[in-house]
């Protein structure tokens, strides 16, 4: 897969449709910088966004993935396969999110251990000082990871999945 070639095609399609990077980013629910990275070939859109781009530009998904136009429109069978792959990918992300929730809870527990040791004044004695510091380190690390993985990105992933499912249900009617 030639990311630079794909990026040039995405840029060409965007310009043909009279969209700025800012406008496209808003439609796709990403940052303008992300669109720029797609178009320079330094990054590739997620599969669900590729499907949305192929619909928006009325271009076959295979054309986008190859970086050149070969056919008129994505056939239904390919689209369903790609949606299944995107759904599988979203399931994997959900599993990761559940694991992150447990780590986040471990961080809160570590902080509670630190807090109890500090409040009881045990943090000045040797064995408890190490335990308290370890608890604080775990708490800080897990809370940072929890915030990163359970923040806006998790909400965006869920919104994308719901949007894809709504499209599939709308097309099957």
Number of C-alpha atoms within 10 A of each C-alpha: 8 10 18 18 18 22 25 18 21 26 19 13 19 19 12 10 10 11 13 14 19 16 15 18 17 13 12 17 13 15 14 16 12 17 25 18 15 20 24 18 17 12 15 19 16 10 16 22 17 18 21 18 22 21 14 14 14 13 19 22 25 17 18 22 19 15 19 15 14 12 12 11 15 17 12 10 9 13 16 12 11 17 20 12 14 20 19 12 15 17 13 11 16 15 11 12 16 13 14 20 19 13 19 24 16 18 24 19 17 23 23 16 19 25 16 13 20 16 10 8 12 15 19 12 10 9 10 16 17 14 16 23 18 16 23 21 16 21 24 17 16 24 21 13 17 20 13 13 20 15 11 11 11 14 11 13 15 15 13 19 18 13 13 19 14 11 13 14 9 9 9 6 5
